Amino acid sequence: MPRGPVIALSGGVGGAKLALGLSHLDLHQNLLVVANVGDDFEHLGLTICPDLDTVTYTLAGLSDQSKGWGRADEGWRFMAALQQLGGESWFNLGDGDLALHVLRTGALAAGENLTAVTRAVSRHLGITARVLPMSDDPVRTMIQTTDGALAFQHYFVRDRCEPVVTGFVFDGIAAARPQPGFMAALADPDLRAIIITPSNPFVSIDPILSLPGVRDAVRAAPAPVIAVSPIVAGRAIKGPAAKMMAELGMPSTALAVAQHYGDLLDGFVLDHGDQDQADAVAALGVRPMVTKTVMESLEDRVGLARDVLALAQELGA
Ligand code: FO1
């Protein structure tokens, strides 16, 4: 197998867990974690990048394991003071987390791009993998619902994913340029694998794939494309993916996720609980792999990462 880069496309919690597993496999700088920025938003004058930050905190060993986002051992004095002053308090910013948003907002205002800010933060936190925003240009996911269009965090956090989803729009996508290092890695002749992590296909992965030129570059890349199902036994491990699928009139199954990615895929990883769908995945012309995809422990994360790379090796041979 070539010793070149491995690209992991990631949203928040699920993607970050697999990225952590991959980071234990001696890939170092050859691991590129490309994070969705469609969840980003401007809030209280700050630029908040939840998926990028979830990946960063997870790879740095700083993440809150129970929530999946934010920092462990967080303080909440800022939120308490904000509430006391009558500020908007539906989105929880911990005291330590706040430092990252303030730092990033200042650097962006001074003319740095998101890639440079993310690189500096990674260096200070001792992260060896390359964490890249999917683009340095703003892309903002809008959720179309039966109640009208909602900005992603309003739908997700403020409204607790309750509105019924009818579709998605990625504002800014047509003008957004994919991050140059991401595009260079896609064209690298030594590229080993493109991994679509078990993040939400509609709001975490599709924004990345919808950037101009990315779908074509992924198709043309000299490496197998492998997705890990975020749906296990008809339920999303975390978040609203299964609810969205039902509302969009799709079955909430791993197979439907494979069908959603369609001809982009060479391999698809399903949990033991969905073994009965492996033949239907194979009938799509996609190589199925059945393994433990539910990542409870660090061993699970590393084990799944190993399995995915083994499948990539088989498919690339
Ligand atoms: N998720 C919540 O459910 N409630 C919150 O108050 C919240 C705050 C928050 C702050 C910083 C951050 O980086 C992430 C945060 N998240 C919160 C998670 C985030 O909204 C979602 O997990 C992702 O956008 C979906 O991938």
Residues whose N, C-alpha, C, O or C-beta is under 5 A from the ligand:
A	BS01	FO1	G11 G12 D39 C49 P50 D53 W69 G70 W90 F91 N92 V157
